[in-house]
């Protein structure tokens, strides 16, 4: 399998053709202020462009909280993790970076982007308080970043189609033959995070676990949001390996949908990045500092139905970080075992 950075670069050449304008591309990048002057320098810049893979409403809530606190406007571009990585890479390759900062599911992209000179390692970014009080388990020096929120993977289900007494509690609950053809799944190829999550659960559940799921004739959707929408609309009874944030919008609109994270699970770990050659470098650094603070992390986690690394008591009891190393080498195997190739 090609190295991840080469995959991003190859995709970038294609995605660049479809890029629309975003942000202020003209002029030279602004200078970075000293940490103790960052807030005033960010306010002078007045705006920051954030590319986020966190669901739109949750990102908007986080952005508003930041603006309310610092009086700096946030322009949000919401994309899936794969789309975000491809678009950011394409713009960086073209010498026309539009994003000042990123919030992206942890896939290894930050390390590759730092190697390419597109992102600044957070330890070298001049943040006022990094890593601050963040537990060392959530600081990722090899990837040049840290974990802002954790979104445990789980099961969304339609409460009109699934009797209350049959609501799932574990992954194995979905292997009953009566659920065959009634299970939606986000395309695992859409993010290395999905592959890593499946590998964690499969490792703990037995060698034939993925094949047993494949026997259920899974319905593949482009990503977690449309898969959850299918459950909300009654097209499927369940969505597996989705996130709680995927059901927020349909549930708010009255859809009969609920979500459960099994005790044994993995999840999407959202990490930030600061763009090199940013047009608004001070606002970008202030935004990322906020995303990694106890206050900002809680705002984003609460809005996304996620967990802040400052409050891990809310994590499922057997939570394990996604197997990103395995995701680099076993994507085809996982997709094939799930019957999705």
PLY file of the C-alpha trace (Angstrom):
ply
format ascii 1.0
element vertex 341
property float x
property float y
property float z
element edge 340
property int vertex1
property int vertex2
end_header
0.00 0.00 0.00
1.39 3.48 -0.84
2.68 5.70 1.95
-0.21 7.88 3.28
1.49 11.14 2.28
1.82 9.97 -1.32
-1.87 9.04 -1.32
-2.79 12.56 -0.16
-0.54 14.13 -2.81
-1.98 11.99 -5.59
-5.52 12.85 -4.53
-4.56 16.50 -4.26
-3.86 16.77 -7.97
-7.44 15.71 -8.67
-9.15 17.67 -5.91
-7.41 20.91 -6.86
-9.47 21.08 -10.03
-12.67 21.31 -7.98
-11.55 23.76 -5.30
-13.68 26.84 -4.82
-12.46 30.09 -3.33
-12.17 30.24 0.44
-10.55 32.78 2.68
-8.08 35.55 1.90
-5.33 34.21 -0.35
-3.61 37.44 -1.29
-0.54 39.08 0.23
2.16 37.79 2.53
1.59 35.69 5.63
1.40 37.76 8.80
4.07 37.53 11.49
3.51 35.41 14.56
3.30 37.31 17.84
5.01 36.23 21.04
2.76 33.99 23.17
1.96 36.76 25.63
0.81 39.02 22.80
-1.11 36.38 20.87
-4.61 37.43 21.90
-4.23 41.07 20.89
-2.52 40.08 17.63
-5.36 37.66 16.86
-7.93 40.40 17.46
-6.06 42.65 15.03
-6.32 39.93 12.37
-10.02 39.68 13.21
-10.80 36.40 11.46
-9.61 32.82 11.06
-10.55 30.07 8.59
-11.09 26.65 10.14
-11.36 23.40 8.18
-13.19 20.88 10.37
-14.23 17.24 10.06
-16.40 17.56 13.17
-20.09 17.77 12.30
-21.28 21.17 11.12
-23.51 22.14 14.06
-20.90 21.12 16.65
-18.18 23.03 14.84
-20.46 26.08 14.62
-21.13 25.93 18.37
-17.39 25.74 19.06
-16.66 28.58 16.65
-19.30 30.82 18.26
-17.88 30.10 21.71
-14.42 31.15 20.51
-15.77 34.31 18.87
-17.75 35.24 21.98
-14.64 34.83 24.11
-12.03 36.49 21.89
-13.98 38.66 19.42
-12.38 36.89 16.44
-14.68 35.64 13.66
-14.36 32.02 12.49
-15.05 31.05 8.89
-15.84 27.33 8.90
-15.42 24.86 6.05
-16.86 21.48 7.06
-15.59 18.38 5.23
-15.13 14.69 5.94
-11.64 13.77 7.11
-10.64 12.41 3.69
-12.03 15.45 1.87
-10.34 17.80 4.32
-6.95 16.12 3.93
-7.21 16.11 0.14
-8.35 19.70 -0.14
-5.80 21.02 2.33
-3.02 19.11 0.55
-4.13 20.40 -2.85
-4.18 24.00 -1.71
-0.81 23.68 0.02
0.73 22.07 -3.05
-0.60 24.93 -5.17
0.91 27.51 -2.84
-2.56 28.88 -2.08
-3.43 27.77 1.47
-6.95 28.82 2.44
-7.18 27.20 5.86
-5.52 28.76 8.88
-6.32 25.87 11.23
-7.66 22.31 11.15
-9.77 20.04 13.32
-9.53 16.56 11.78
-10.06 12.98 12.85
-6.74 11.43 13.76
-5.53 9.53 10.70
-1.82 10.30 10.65
-2.36 13.23 8.29
-0.86 15.80 10.66
2.50 14.02 10.73
2.58 13.78 6.93
1.53 17.43 6.56
4.25 18.54 8.98
6.82 16.52 7.02
5.64 18.31 3.88
5.91 21.71 5.53
2.16 22.38 5.42
1.52 22.34 9.19
3.53 23.57 12.16
4.23 21.11 15.00
2.20 22.36 17.94
5.22 22.18 20.24
6.93 24.71 17.95
3.88 26.84 17.16
4.26 29.40 19.92
1.04 28.52 21.69
0.71 30.31 25.06
0.11 27.13 27.06
0.91 23.86 25.30
0.41 21.16 26.40
-0.73 22.86 29.59
-2.75 20.55 31.83
-3.50 18.05 29.06
-2.69 14.52 30.20
0.42 13.18 28.46
-1.65 10.27 27.08
-3.33 12.74 24.76
-0.22 14.60 23.61
1.09 13.13 20.34
4.63 14.41 19.72
5.27 11.95 16.87
2.26 13.41 15.06
2.97 17.01 16.02
-0.43 17.46 17.62
-2.67 16.46 20.55
-6.19 15.17 21.09
-8.90 17.80 21.49
-11.94 15.50 21.79
-12.72 11.78 21.58
-15.81 10.55 19.73
-16.48 6.93 20.75
-17.74 4.75 17.93
-21.07 3.02 18.41
-24.45 2.05 17.05
-27.30 4.30 15.98
-30.68 2.62 15.82
-34.22 3.48 14.74
-36.52 3.24 17.74
-39.56 2.58 15.53
-37.88 -0.45 13.94
-36.05 -1.82 16.98
-38.22 -2.73 20.00
-37.05 -1.22 23.27
-36.10 -4.63 24.66
-33.92 -5.33 21.62
-31.90 -2.13 21.63
-28.26 -3.16 21.09
-25.72 -3.06 23.88
-22.78 -4.74 22.15
-21.57 -5.21 18.57
-22.51 -8.90 18.73
-26.17 -7.95 19.27
-26.30 -7.00 15.58
-25.26 -10.44 14.37
-28.73 -11.95 14.78
-29.88 -13.15 11.32
-33.12 -11.17 11.67
-31.12 -7.97 11.16
-29.69 -9.14 7.83
-29.93 -6.42 5.20
-30.96 -3.83 7.79
-27.57 -2.47 8.87
-25.97 0.68 7.44
-22.23 1.32 7.58
-20.11 4.38 6.77
-17.67 3.50 3.98
-14.53 2.40 5.86
-12.41 3.64 2.96
-13.56 7.21 3.64
-11.22 7.52 6.65
-8.28 5.65 8.15
-10.02 6.23 11.47
-12.85 3.87 10.48
-10.37 1.15 9.51
-8.51 1.59 12.79
-11.76 1.37 14.76
-12.85 -1.85 13.04
-9.42 -3.37 13.69
-9.64 -2.62 17.42
-13.08 -4.19 17.79
-12.20 -7.18 15.59
-9.01 -7.86 17.57
-11.03 -8.16 20.77
-13.98 -10.03 19.24
-12.45 -13.00 17.48
-10.91 -13.88 14.10
-14.21 -14.24 12.22
-15.88 -11.11 13.60
-15.68 -9.05 10.41
-16.89 -11.92 8.24
-19.88 -12.42 10.54
-20.78 -8.78 10.00
-20.32 -9.22 6.26
-22.92 -12.01 6.34
-25.45 -9.37 7.43
-25.36 -7.76 3.95
-24.23 -4.34 5.13
-25.53 -1.24 3.35
-22.61 1.07 2.57
-22.95 4.88 2.72
-20.40 7.52 1.81
-19.81 8.59 5.42
-21.33 8.54 8.89
-23.78 11.39 8.35
-25.73 9.81 5.44
-25.58 6.42 7.16
-27.23 7.91 10.25
-29.73 9.74 8.03
-30.70 6.39 6.50
-31.44 5.05 9.98
-33.44 8.16 10.84
-35.49 7.72 7.65
-36.14 4.02 8.28
-34.01 2.83 5.35
-31.97 0.83 7.85
-32.54 -0.26 11.43
-28.94 0.31 12.55
-25.77 2.17 11.69
-22.56 0.53 12.88
-19.29 2.33 13.69
-21.00 5.72 13.66
-20.68 8.61 16.09
-23.14 10.22 18.49
-22.74 13.52 16.65
-24.17 11.93 13.51
-27.64 11.66 15.08
-27.83 15.13 16.65
-29.45 16.84 13.66
-32.02 14.15 12.73
-32.95 13.62 16.39
-33.46 17.37 16.87
-35.85 17.26 13.92
-37.92 14.54 15.57
-36.47 11.42 13.95
-36.85 8.18 15.98
-33.13 7.61 16.45
-30.87 6.84 19.41
-27.19 6.00 19.86
-25.26 3.63 22.09
-21.51 3.14 22.45
-20.66 -0.43 23.50
-18.26 -0.78 26.45
-15.67 -2.26 24.08
-15.11 0.24 21.31
-12.73 2.63 19.63
-13.48 6.02 18.14
-12.56 9.13 16.21
-9.95 11.19 18.05
-10.06 14.78 16.80
-6.71 16.56 16.56
-5.92 20.17 15.58
-3.36 21.63 13.23
-1.91 25.08 12.59
-1.23 25.85 8.95
2.22 26.99 7.90
2.20 30.21 5.84
-1.19 31.07 7.31
-2.80 34.40 6.45
-4.05 34.67 10.04
-1.38 32.87 12.07
-2.12 34.51 15.39
-5.85 33.86 15.22
-5.07 30.29 14.15
-2.82 29.70 17.15
-5.31 31.24 19.54
-8.09 29.06 18.10
-6.03 25.88 18.47
-4.97 26.83 21.99
-8.67 27.18 22.80
-9.50 23.81 21.21
-6.93 22.16 23.49
-7.94 24.00 26.66
-10.31 22.48 29.20
-12.92 25.13 28.32
-12.77 24.87 24.54
-12.46 21.09 24.54
-15.58 20.80 26.70
-17.56 23.14 24.43
-16.67 21.09 21.36
-17.15 17.75 23.09
-20.56 18.66 24.50
-21.75 19.94 21.12
-20.52 16.81 19.33
-21.75 14.28 21.88
-18.09 13.47 22.47
-15.68 13.20 25.40
-13.13 15.78 26.49
-9.68 14.41 27.40
-10.09 16.41 30.60
-13.03 14.16 31.62
-12.27 10.60 30.57
-14.70 9.15 33.11
-17.25 9.51 30.31
-15.34 7.19 27.98
-16.67 3.63 27.44
-15.03 1.33 29.97
-13.03 -0.66 27.38
-12.20 2.19 25.00
-9.07 1.72 22.86
-7.56 4.28 20.47
-7.95 3.35 16.78
-5.23 1.13 15.32
-3.79 3.65 12.86
-0.66 1.58 12.23
-2.84 -1.34 11.17
-5.03 0.99 9.13
-2.07 1.79 6.87
-1.50 -1.84 5.92
-4.84 -3.59 6.41
-7.43 -1.36 4.73
-8.07 -3.73 1.81
-8.26 -6.68 4.22
-10.83 -4.98 6.45
-12.98 -3.84 3.53
-12.84 -7.29 1.96
-13.69 -9.08 5.22
-16.71 -6.79 5.64
-17.90 -7.78 2.17
-17.59 -4.22 0.85
-14.85 -4.62 -1.78
0 1
1 2
2 3
3 4
4 5
5 6
6 7
7 8
8 9
9 10
10 11
11 12
12 13
13 14
14 15
15 16
16 17
17 18
18 19
19 20
20 21
21 22
22 23
23 24
24 25
25 26
26 27
27 28
28 29
29 30
30 31
31 32
32 33
33 34
34 35
35 36
36 37
37 38
38 39
39 40
40 41
41 42
42 43
43 44
44 45
45 46
46 47
47 48
48 49
49 50
50 51
51 52
52 53
53 54
54 55
55 56
56 57
57 58
58 59
59 60
60 61
61 62
62 63
63 64
64 65
65 66
66 67
67 68
68 69
69 70
70 71
71 72
72 73
73 74
74 75
75 76
76 77
77 78
78 79
79 80
80 81
81 82
82 83
83 84
84 85
85 86
86 87
87 88
88 89
89 90
90 91
91 92
92 93
93 94
94 95
95 96
96 97
97 98
98 99
99 100
100 101
101 102
102 103
103 104
104 105
105 106
106 107
107 108
108 109
109 110
110 111
111 112
112 113
113 114
114 115
115 116
116 117
117 118
118 119
119 120
120 121
121 122
122 123
123 124
124 125
125 126
126 127
127 128
128 129
129 130
130 131
131 132
132 133
133 134
134 135
135 136
136 137
137 138
138 139
139 140
140 141
141 142
142 143
143 144
144 145
145 146
146 147
147 148
148 149
149 150
150 151
151 152
152 153
153 154
154 155
155 156
156 157
157 158
158 159
159 160
160 161
161 162
162 163
163 164
164 165
165 166
166 167
167 168
168 169
169 170
170 171
171 172
172 173
173 174
174 175
175 176
176 177
177 178
178 179
179 180
180 181
181 182
182 183
183 184
184 185
185 186
186 187
187 188
188 189
189 190
190 191
191 192
192 193
193 194
194 195
195 196
196 197
197 198
198 199
199 200
200 201
201 202
202 203
203 204
204 205
205 206
206 207
207 208
208 209
209 210
210 211
211 212
212 213
213 214
214 215
215 216
216 217
217 218
218 219
219 220
220 221
221 222
222 223
223 224
224 225
225 226
226 227
227 228
228 229
229 230
230 231
231 232
232 233
233 234
234 235
235 236
236 237
237 238
238 239
239 240
240 241
241 242
242 243
243 244
244 245
245 246
246 247
247 248
248 249
249 250
250 251
251 252
252 253
253 254
254 255
255 256
256 257
257 258
258 259
259 260
260 261
261 262
262 263
263 264
264 265
265 266
266 267
267 268
268 269
269 270
270 271
271 272
272 273
273 274
274 275
275 276
276 277
277 278
278 279
279 280
280 281
281 282
282 283
283 284
284 285
285 286
286 287
287 288
288 289
289 290
290 291
291 292
292 293
293 294
294 295
295 296
296 297
297 298
298 299
299 300
300 301
301 302
302 303
303 304
304 305
305 306
306 307
307 308
308 309
309 310
310 311
311 312
312 313
313 314
314 315
315 316
316 317
317 318
318 319
319 320
320 321
321 322
322 323
323 324
324 325
325 326
326 327
327 328
328 329
329 330
330 331
331 332
332 333
333 334
334 335
335 336
336 337
337 338
338 339
339 340
